[in-house]
Amino acid sequence: MNNDIKNAKIVVSKERKAIIQLEKKFSDLEFKKNLKEAIDTIYRCKGKVIVTGLGKSGIVAQKIVSTFNSTGTYSMFLHSSDSLHGDLGLIKPEDTIIIISKSGDTSEIKRLVPVFKEFQNKIILITANKNSKLAKDADIVLETSINEEACPYNLAPTSSSTVSLVLGDAIAIALLQKRGFTKENFALFHPGGTLGKKLLLKVEDIMHKGDEVPIVNINEWMKNVIYTISSKRLGCAIVTEKGKIKGIITDGDLRRMLERNTSIEKVKAKDVMSKNPKTIPGNTLAVNALEIMERNKITQLIVSNNKNRIDGIIHMHTLVELGLK
């Protein structure tokens, strides 16, 4: 095996073992008690959860904050160094503090503790050293010691930062479930993502409407129908009579007509249209519109809220471009 690949695999193996070591802590009564208390403390927090750390621990703290916020736990990152120069103003008495420090002896963070104590904030510490000065000052200690870092010199924070990150994820998801946080809630926090689009985006938000909608009269000559289909570029024309929906003519209908007729001079829309076209209300989720199209093997749906009035039209291409398929 190539040495580069071999060395990379060793890193993955060491970090995997560190996560297994963390998992085994869930059998330890003290760890379980402290973890339960930490989750309950955050759940009951009336303010925000402030997560702080320095170096790699600071980066892990930022990721945990991001995960907390996206799963229903209001959180902010506090830079351990910058906070000493004014950022402490964001702290309120009702806030809960999470400190990440492998050594439990980070000097910048130790200087913050008196401020946390002054505000009477609950302090949760994630550390590999439960006998450290920070551990003595914390209200709840989550011990995350590991056998070794993935670094060959056992120096660079690798396995330790991974374990802290995994524990942060575990707390975030435990809180998500404790709060009854749903996928609909998640979608509201991620409106630009695929899940957000599937759960929030409605047909009326993305349909073609107004002058974009290809509409022809039931007695329109096919020459004009074809022009309408081509100019609107939606692959169809909605056929109406006195404003009411009577049918639809698609590209497929045109092909079948041309197979039957050598001349279209005396053919009208009513002779070619498919009657009783499928319609969909505007407040339908876009992802449900896609399911209807796929099930019926069609590429367009007329948007109508009362079966007679045309509110718009939606094309499968639009749904595909939005990443719903």
KEKE-3310 file (N, C-alpha, C; in steps of 0.2 Angstrom, whole numbers, plus 5000, padded with zeros to 4 digits):
npx = (5004:5003:5012:5007:4993:4992:4996:4986:4975:4978:4976:4962:4958:4963:4956:4943:4944:4945:4932:4925:4929:4924:4910:4910:4910:4897:4893:4897:4892:4894:4898:4886:4877:4881:4880:4867:4862:4869:4862:4849:4851:4854:4842:4833:4837:4835:4840:4853:4864:4881:4895:4912:4930:4947:4959:4960:4949:4941:4936:4929:4919:4913:4907:4898:4890:4884:4877:4868:4860:4854:4846:4836:4841:4845:4860:4877:4894:4908:4923:4938:4949:4946:4935:4940:4941:4930:4919:4912:4901:4890:4885:4873:4864:4855:4860:4868:4884:4895:4911:4925:4939:4953:4964:4960:4965:4967:4973:4967:4954:4952:4953:4941:4931:4929:4920:4909:4905:4902:4890:4883:4881:4877:4890:4896:4908:4918:4931:4947:4953:4948:4952:4957:4960:4949:4939:4937:4930:4919:4901:4896:4905:4910:4919:4931:4943:4956:4965:4975:4981:4978:4989:5006:5015:5007:5003:4996:4980:4968:4961:4956:4949:4939:4932:4926:4918:4909:4903:4897:4888:4880:4874:4867:4857:4851:4844:4836:4827:4821:4815:4805:4808:4804:4805:4799:4801:4815:4816:4812:4823:4832:4829:4834:4840:4838:4829:4822:4816:4808:4799:4793:4792:4779:4767:4762:4772:4781:4776:4772:4764:4750:4755:4764:4757:4752:4738:4724:4709:4695:4691:4702:4713:4725:4737:4739:4739:4750:4759:4758:4761:4775:4780:4778:4785:4783:4779:4766:4748:4735:4718:4703:4686:4675:4682:4684:4692:4695:4703:4720:4734:4748:4765:4766:4753:4753:4762:4756:4745:4751:4755:4743:4737:4741:4739:4736:4727:4713:4711:4706:4709:4700:4700:4711:4715:4718:4705:4699:4710:4723:4723:4730:4729:4735:4741:4747:4761:4777:4784:4775:4768:4777:4778:4765:4766:4776:4770:4759:4765:4768:4772:4768:4757:4741:4738:4725:4713:4699:4695:4690:4695:4710:4725:4738:4753:4763:4779:4788:4802:4805:4804:4814:4826:4826:4831:4822:4821)
npy = (4994:5011:5023:5036:5033:5023:5030:5039:5031:5026:5037:5039:5027:5028:5039:5034:5024:5033:5038:5027:5025:5036:5032:5021:5028:5031:5021:5023:5028:5041:5049:5048:5054:5067:5071:5070:5080:5091:5092:5094:5106:5115:5113:5119:5132:5150:5160:5162:5149:5150:5146:5142:5142:5139:5140:5125:5120:5131:5131:5119:5123:5133:5125:5117:5127:5131:5119:5118:5130:5127:5117:5121:5126:5140:5149:5155:5159:5163:5171:5166:5175:5188:5191:5196:5209:5217:5209:5202:5208:5203:5193:5187:5186:5175:5166:5151:5143:5135:5127:5123:5114:5105:5103:5109:5120:5132:5148:5160:5157:5154:5167:5171:5165:5171:5181:5174:5168:5179:5183:5173:5162:5146:5134:5123:5111:5104:5093:5085:5083:5081:5085:5097:5115:5123:5113:5112:5124:5123:5120:5108:5094:5086:5073:5070:5061:5054:5040:5042:5055:5057:5062:5057:5061:5062:5075:5086:5092:5081:5068:5071:5083:5078:5070:5079:5086:5076:5074:5086:5086:5075:5080:5091:5084:5076:5086:5091:5081:5081:5093:5091:5094:5096:5090:5099:5111:5111:5114:5127:5133:5131:5136:5138:5125:5108:5101:5111:5117:5106:5105:5117:5125:5130:5127:5139:5148:5146:5145:5148:5162:5174:5183:5173:5161:5149:5150:5145:5147:5136:5135:5138:5139:5127:5131:5143:5138:5131:5141:5148:5138:5136:5150:5152:5143:5132:5119:5116:5120:5128:5124:5134:5138:5151:5156:5145:5130:5118:5109:5102:5105:5096:5094:5081:5078:5086:5079:5066:5071:5075:5064:5058:5067:5075:5088:5103:5113:5113:5110:5111:5118:5110:5098:5091:5092:5086:5080:5086:5089:5087:5096:5107:5113:5130:5130:5119:5108:5110:5098:5088:5091:5087:5073:5070:5073:5063:5051:5051:5053:5065:5082:5094:5104:5111:5125:5128:5134:5132:5124:5129:5142:5148:5149:5148:5139:5125:5118:5103:5105:5116:5112:5102:5110:5117:5107:5098:5085)
npz = (5000:4996:5005:5008:5008:5017:5029:5030:5032:5044:5052:5051:5057:5070:5075:5074:5084:5095:5095:5098:5111:5117:5115:5124:5136:5139:5147:5159:5175:5181:5170:5162:5171:5171:5158:5156:5164:5158:5146:5151:5157:5146:5139:5148:5148:5148:5141:5129:5122:5125:5117:5119:5115:5111:5097:5089:5097:5097:5084:5083:5092:5085:5075:5083:5088:5076:5073:5084:5082:5070:5074:5083:5095:5102:5100:5102:5097:5106:5105:5113:5115:5109:5117:5128:5125:5124:5119:5129:5132:5126:5134:5145:5161:5160:5152:5146:5147:5137:5138:5128:5131:5129:5138:5149:5155:5148:5147:5142:5143:5156:5162:5158:5166:5179:5175:5170:5182:5189:5183:5186:5177:5171:5169:5158:5155:5142:5142:5142:5154:5169:5181:5181:5183:5176:5177:5190:5192:5184:5182:5177:5171:5157:5153:5141:5138:5128:5121:5112:5101:5083:5077:5073:5082:5093:5096:5088:5089:5085:5085:5098:5095:5086:5094:5103:5094:5090:5102:5104:5093:5098:5109:5103:5095:5104:5111:5100:5099:5111:5111:5102:5089:5073:5055:5048:5055:5054:5041:5040:5045:5035:5022:5009:5006:4999:5007:5013:5002:4998:5008:5010:4998:4987:4974:4969:4971:4961:4949:4931:4926:4921:4907:4903:4902:4891:4881:4872:4861:4860:4847:4840:4825:4821:4816:4823:4836:4836:4835:4847:4856:4853:4855:4869:4875:4884:4880:4878:4876:4884:4882:4880:4883:4883:4894:4902:4907:4895:4889:4885:4874:4870:4866:4863:4858:4847:4839:4837:4830:4818:4813:4809:4800:4785:4782:4791:4789:4791:4804:4821:4838:4846:4840:4843:4856:4872:4883:4899:4907:4919:4934:4947:4964:4969:4981:4984:4988:4980:4978:4978:4967:4958:4960:4956:4942:4938:4941:4932:4921:4914:4909:4912:4923:4925:4935:4945:4956:4956:4947:4935:4933:4926:4935:4933:4927:4929:4925:4923:4921:4928:4941:4942:4939:4951:4960:4965:4960)
capx = (5000:5006:5013:5002:4987:4993:4996:4979:4971:4980:4973:4955:4958:4964:4950:4937:4945:4943:4925:4922:4931:4919:4904:4910:4909:4890:4891:4900:4887:4896:4897:4879:4873:4883:4878:4859:4862:4870:4856:4843:4852:4853:4835:4829:4841:4830:4844:4856:4869:4887:4900:4919:4936:4953:4962:4955:4943:4937:4933:4924:4914:4909:4903:4893:4885:4880:4872:4863:4855:4850:4841:4832:4844:4848:4867:4882:4901:4912:4930:4941:4953:4942:4930:4943:4942:4923:4914:4909:4895:4884:4883:4867:4863:4851:4864:4872:4891:4899:4918:4929:4946:4956:4969:4956:4970:4968:4974:4962:4947:4952:4952:4934:4927:4926:4915:4904:4903:4898:4884:4880:4880:4879:4896:4897:4915:4920:4938:4950:4956:4943:4955:4960:4957:4943:4935:4935:4926:4913:4896:4895:4911:4910:4926:4932:4950:4957:4971:4981:4979:4979:4995:5011:5019:5002:5003:4991:4973:4965:4956:4952:4944:4934:4928:4922:4913:4904:4899:4892:4882:4876:4870:4862:4852:4847:4840:4832:4822:4818:4811:4800:4809:4802:4808:4796:4805:4822:4816:4811:4829:4836:4824:4838:4842:4834:4824:4818:4812:4803:4794:4791:4790:4773:4767:4760:4778:4786:4772:4771:4757:4749:4756:4768:4753:4750:4731:4721:4702:4694:4690:4708:4716:4731:4743:4740:4740:4757:4763:4757:4765:4782:4782:4778:4790:4781:4778:4759:4744:4728:4712:4698:4680:4672:4687:4684:4697:4692:4708:4727:4737:4755:4770:4764:4747:4755:4766:4751:4741:4754:4755:4737:4735:4746:4737:4732:4723:4706:4711:4706:4711:4696:4700:4718:4716:4716:4700:4699:4717:4724:4725:4732:4729:4742:4744:4750:4769:4780:4787:4769:4767:4782:4775:4759:4769:4780:4765:4755:4770:4766:4777:4765:4751:4738:4737:4719:4710:4692:4694:4688:4699:4717:4729:4745:4755:4770:4782:4793:4809:4806:4805:4821:4831:4826:4834:4818:4821)
capy = (5000:5017:5026:5041:5030:5020:5035:5042:5026:5026:5043:5037:5021:5031:5043:5029:5021:5038:5039:5021:5026:5040:5028:5017:5032:5031:5015:5026:5032:5048:5053:5048:5059:5074:5072:5071:5086:5096:5092:5097:5113:5118:5113:5124:5139:5155:5164:5158:5145:5153:5141:5146:5138:5143:5136:5119:5119:5136:5129:5114:5127:5136:5120:5116:5133:5131:5114:5120:5135:5124:5112:5124:5128:5147:5148:5160:5158:5168:5170:5167:5181:5194:5192:5200:5216:5220:5204:5200:5212:5199:5188:5189:5181:5169:5162:5145:5143:5128:5129:5117:5115:5099:5103:5112:5125:5137:5154:5165:5155:5155:5174:5173:5162:5176:5185:5170:5167:5186:5183:5167:5158:5139:5132:5116:5110:5098:5093:5078:5083:5082:5087:5104:5121:5124:5108:5114:5130:5122:5116:5101:5092:5081:5071:5067:5059:5049:5037:5046:5059:5054:5064:5052:5063:5063:5082:5090:5090:5078:5063:5075:5088:5074:5068:5085:5088:5071:5075:5092:5083:5071:5085:5095:5080:5075:5092:5092:5076:5083:5099:5089:5098:5092:5091:5106:5116:5111:5117:5134:5136:5129:5137:5137:5119:5104:5099:5117:5117:5101:5106:5124:5128:5129:5128:5146:5152:5145:5143:5153:5165:5180:5182:5168:5155:5148:5149:5146:5146:5129:5135:5141:5135:5123:5135:5148:5135:5129:5147:5149:5133:5138:5156:5152:5138:5127:5113:5115:5126:5126:5126:5136:5141:5156:5157:5139:5125:5112:5103:5104:5102:5096:5092:5074:5078:5088:5073:5062:5074:5076:5057:5056:5072:5078:5095:5105:5119:5113:5107:5116:5115:5105:5092:5088:5093:5080:5083:5085:5089:5087:5103:5107:5120:5133:5130:5112:5108:5109:5092:5084:5092:5083:5066:5069:5072:5057:5046:5052:5053:5071:5087:5101:5104:5118:5127:5131:5133:5131:5119:5133:5148:5147:5153:5147:5132:5123:5113:5099:5107:5121:5108:5099:5115:5119:5102:5094:5078)
capz = (5000:4996:5011:5009:5009:5023:5034:5030:5035:5051:5055:5052:5062:5077:5076:5075:5091:5100:5095:5101:5117:5119:5116:5130:5142:5140:5152:5165:5178:5182:5163:5160:5175:5169:5151:5157:5168:5153:5141:5154:5158:5140:5137:5152:5147:5146:5136:5123:5124:5122:5116:5118:5114:5108:5093:5086:5101:5095:5077:5085:5096:5080:5072:5087:5088:5070:5073:5089:5079:5065:5076:5088:5101:5101:5102:5099:5098:5110:5104:5119:5115:5107:5122:5133:5123:5123:5117:5134:5132:5124:5140:5150:5167:5159:5147:5148:5144:5136:5137:5126:5132:5130:5144:5155:5158:5143:5151:5140:5145:5164:5163:5157:5171:5184:5173:5170:5189:5191:5180:5188:5172:5172:5165:5156:5152:5138:5143:5143:5160:5174:5187:5179:5186:5173:5179:5197:5192:5180:5186:5174:5167:5152:5152:5134:5137:5123:5122:5108:5095:5077:5075:5074:5088:5099:5098:5085:5091:5079:5089:5103:5092:5083:5100:5106:5089:5090:5108:5103:5089:5102:5113:5099:5092:5110:5112:5095:5100:5118:5110:5097:5083:5067:5049:5045:5059:5051:5034:5041:5046:5029:5016:5003:5005:4996:5012:5014:4996:4998:5013:5010:4992:4985:4967:4967:4972:4956:4943:4926:4926:4917:4900:4902:4901:4884:4881:4865:4861:4858:4840:4836:4820:4823:4814:4828:4842:4836:4836:4854:4860:4852:4858:4876:4877:4889:4877:4878:4876:4888:4878:4884:4880:4888:4900:4906:4905:4891:4887:4884:4869:4872:4860:4861:4854:4840:4835:4835:4825:4812:4810:4806:4795:4781:4782:4797:4788:4793:4810:4826:4844:4849:4837:4844:4863:4877:4887:4906:4909:4926:4937:4954:4967:4969:4988:4984:4989:4973:4977:4977:4960:4954:4961:4951:4935:4937:4942:4926:4915:4911:4911:4914:4926:4925:4941:4946:4962:4956:4941:4929:4931:4926:4939:4931:4924:4931:4921:4927:4920:4934:4947:4941:4940:4958:4963:4968:4958)
cpx = (5004:5006:5008:4995:4987:4993:4989:4975:4972:4976:4965:4954:4959:4958:4944:4938:4943:4936:4922:4924:4926:4912:4904:4909:4901:4888:4894:4894:4888:4895:4890:4875:4875:4881:4870:4858:4864:4865:4850:4844:4852:4846:4831:4832:4836:4833:4846:4862:4876:4892:4907:4924:4941:4956:4957:4949:4938:4933:4928:4918:4910:4904:4897:4887:4881:4875:4866:4858:4851:4845:4837:4835:4848:4855:4872:4889:4904:4919:4934:4945:4950:4937:4933:4944:4935:4918:4910:4902:4889:4882:4878:4867:4860:4854:4867:4879:4893:4906:4921:4936:4949:4960:4965:4960:4971:4968:4968:4955:4947:4951:4944:4929:4925:4920:4908:4901:4899:4891:4880:4877:4881:4885:4896:4904:4916:4928:4941:4953:4951:4945:4958:4956:4950:4937:4932:4930:4919:4908:4895:4902:4909:4917:4927:4939:4950:4964:4977:4977:4981:4986:5001:5015:5014:5002:4997:4984:4969:4959:4952:4947:4938:4929:4923:4917:4908:4900:4894:4887:4877:4871:4864:4856:4848:4842:4835:4826:4818:4813:4805:4801:4808:4806:4805:4800:4812:4822:4815:4818:4834:4832:4828:4840:4836:4828:4819:4813:4806:4797:4790:4788:4783:4772:4766:4767:4782:4782:4773:4764:4757:4751:4761:4764:4751:4742:4728:4713:4701:4693:4696:4711:4723:4737:4744:4741:4747:4762:4763:4761:4773:4784:4782:4783:4789:4779:4770:4755:4737:4723:4706:4692:4676:4676:4687:4689:4693:4697:4715:4729:4745:4759:4768:4758:4748:4758:4760:4746:4744:4755:4749:4735:4741:4745:4734:4728:4716:4705:4711:4708:4707:4697:4707:4718:4714:4711:4702:4706:4718:4726:4727:4731:4735:4745:4747:4758:4771:4782:4781:4767:4771:4780:4770:4761:4772:4775:4761:4759:4768:4772:4775:4759:4748:4736:4730:4716:4702:4690:4692:4693:4707:4721:4736:4747:4762:4773:4788:4800:4810:4808:4812:4826:4831:4829:4829:4817:4829)
cpy = (5006:5020:5031:5038:5027:5024:5038:5037:5025:5031:5041:5031:5024:5035:5039:5026:5026:5039:5033:5022:5031:5037:5024:5021:5032:5025:5018:5030:5039:5052:5053:5054:5066:5076:5074:5078:5092:5097:5096:5104:5117:5119:5119:5131:5144:5160:5161:5154:5148:5147:5144:5141:5142:5138:5131:5119:5125:5135:5124:5118:5130:5131:5118:5121:5133:5125:5115:5125:5132:5119:5114:5126:5135:5148:5154:5158:5164:5166:5171:5173:5187:5196:5197:5207:5219:5215:5201:5203:5208:5194:5191:5184:5175:5164:5156:5145:5136:5130:5122:5118:5108:5098:5105:5118:5131:5144:5159:5163:5156:5162:5176:5170:5166:5180:5181:5169:5174:5186:5177:5162:5150:5137:5125:5116:5104:5098:5086:5078:5086:5085:5094:5109:5123:5119:5109:5119:5129:5119:5109:5100:5086:5079:5067:5065:5054:5046:5040:5050:5055:5056:5059:5054:5064:5070:5086:5088:5087:5073:5067:5080:5084:5072:5073:5087:5083:5072:5081:5090:5079:5075:5088:5090:5077:5080:5093:5087:5078:5089:5097:5093:5094:5094:5098:5112:5117:5115:5124:5137:5135:5130:5137:5130:5114:5102:5105:5118:5112:5102:5113:5127:5126:5130:5135:5150:5151:5144:5149:5156:5171:5179:5176:5161:5155:5146:5150:5145:5139:5129:5138:5136:5133:5127:5140:5144:5133:5135:5148:5144:5135:5144:5156:5147:5134:5120:5111:5121:5124:5129:5128:5138:5145:5157:5150:5134:5119:5107:5106:5101:5102:5094:5085:5074:5081:5083:5068:5064:5074:5069:5055:5061:5075:5086:5097:5111:5119:5110:5112:5113:5110:5098:5088:5088:5086:5083:5082:5084:5090:5094:5102:5113:5123:5132:5123:5113:5106:5101:5087:5085:5088:5076:5065:5068:5066:5051:5046:5052:5059:5076:5094:5099:5111:5119:5131:5129:5132:5127:5123:5139:5146:5152:5153:5140:5131:5117:5109:5101:5112:5117:5104:5104:5117:5113:5098:5086:5076)
cpz = (5000:5003:5013:5011:5016:5029:5035:5033:5042:5055:5056:5057:5069:5079:5078:5082:5096:5100:5099:5109:5121:5120:5122:5136:5144:5145:5159:5169:5179:5175:5161:5164:5173:5162:5152:5160:5163:5148:5144:5155:5152:5138:5141:5151:5144:5141:5130:5126:5121:5122:5115:5118:5111:5103:5090:5090:5099:5088:5079:5088:5091:5076:5076:5088:5081:5070:5078:5085:5074:5067:5082:5094:5100:5104:5099:5101:5101:5109:5111:5120:5114:5113:5127:5131:5121:5121:5122:5135:5130:5129:5144:5156:5165:5154:5150:5144:5143:5134:5134:5127:5133:5137:5150:5158:5153:5147:5149:5143:5153:5166:5162:5163:5177:5182:5172:5177:5191:5189:5182:5183:5174:5167:5164:5152:5148:5138:5143:5150:5166:5180:5186:5183:5183:5176:5186:5197:5188:5184:5183:5170:5163:5150:5145:5133:5132:5124:5118:5103:5089:5074:5077:5081:5094:5101:5095:5087:5085:5082:5094:5101:5089:5089:5103:5101:5089:5097:5107:5098:5093:5106:5109:5097:5098:5111:5107:5097:5107:5116:5105:5091:5077:5061:5046:5049:5056:5044:5034:5042:5040:5023:5009:5001:5002:5001:5013:5008:4996:5003:5014:5004:4989:4977:4965:4967:4965:4949:4938:4927:4922:4910:4898:4900:4894:4884:4874:4866:4858:4850:4836:4831:4823:4822:4820:4835:4842:4837:4844:4858:4859:4855:4865:4879:4883:4887:4877:4877:4880:4883:4882:4880:4885:4894:4904:4903:4901:4890:4887:4878:4870:4865:4858:4857:4847:4836:4833:4830:4818:4809:4807:4800:4791:4780:4788:4796:4790:4800:4816:4833:4847:4846:4839:4852:4867:4882:4895:4908:4917:4929:4945:4958:4968:4976:4989:4984:4982:4972:4976:4970:4956:4954:4956:4944:4934:4937:4935:4920:4910:4913:4912:4918:4926:4933:4942:4953:4962:4950:4934:4927:4931:4930:4937:4928:4927:4927:4925:4926:4926:4940:4947:4942:4947:4963:4967:4966:4957)
residu = (MET:ASN:ASN:ASP:ILE:LYS:ASN:ALA:LYS:ILE:VAL:VAL:SER:LYS:GLU:ARG:LYS:ALA:ILE:ILE:GLN:LEU:GLU:LYS:LYS:PHE:SER:ASP:LEU:GLU:PHE:LYS:LYS:ASN:LEU:LYS:GLU:ALA:ILE:ASP:THR:ILE:TYR:ARG:CYS:LYS:GLY:LYS:VAL:ILE:VAL:THR:GLY:LEU:GLY:LYS:SER:GLY:ILE:VAL:ALA:GLN:LYS:ILE:VAL:SER:THR:PHE:ASN:SER:THR:GLY:THR:TYR:SER:MET:PHE:LEU:HIS:SER:SER:ASP:SER:LEU:HIS:GLY:ASP:LEU:GLY:LEU:ILE:LYS:PRO:GLU:ASP:THR:ILE:ILE:ILE:ILE:SER:LYS:SER:GLY:ASP:THR:SER:GLU:ILE:LYS:ARG:LEU:VAL:PRO:VAL:PHE:LYS:GLU:PHE:GLN:ASN:LYS:ILE:ILE:LEU:ILE:THR:ALA:ASN:LYS:ASN:SER:LYS:LEU:ALA:LYS:ASP:ALA:ASP:ILE:VAL:LEU:GLU:THR:SER:ILE:ASN:GLU:GLU:ALA:CYS:PRO:TYR:ASN:LEU:ALA:PRO:THR:SER:SER:SER:THR:VAL:SER:LEU:VAL:LEU:GLY:ASP:ALA:ILE:ALA:ILE:ALA:LEU:LEU:GLN:LYS:ARG:GLY:PHE:THR:LYS:GLU:ASN:PHE:ALA:LEU:PHE:HIS:PRO:GLY:GLY:THR:LEU:GLY:LYS:LYS:LEU:LEU:LEU:LYS:VAL:GLU:ASP:ILE:MET:HIS:LYS:GLY:ASP:GLU:VAL:PRO:ILE:VAL:ASN:ILE:ASN:GLU:TRP:MET:LYS:ASN:VAL:ILE:TYR:THR:ILE:SER:SER:LYS:ARG:LEU:GLY:CYS:ALA:ILE:VAL:THR:GLU:LYS:GLY:LYS:ILE:LYS:GLY:ILE:ILE:THR:ASP:GLY:ASP:LEU:ARG:ARG:MET:LEU:GLU:ARG:ASN:THR:SER:ILE:GLU:LYS:VAL:LYS:ALA:LYS:ASP:VAL:MET:SER:LYS:ASN:PRO:LYS:THR:ILE:PRO:GLY:ASN:THR:LEU:ALA:VAL:ASN:ALA:LEU:GLU:ILE:MET:GLU:ARG:ASN:LYS:ILE:THR:GLN:LEU:ILE:VAL:SER:ASN:ASN:LYS:ASN:ARG:ILE:ASP:GLY:ILE:ILE:HIS:MET:HIS:THR:LEU:VAL:GLU:LEU:GLY:LEU:LYS)
# end
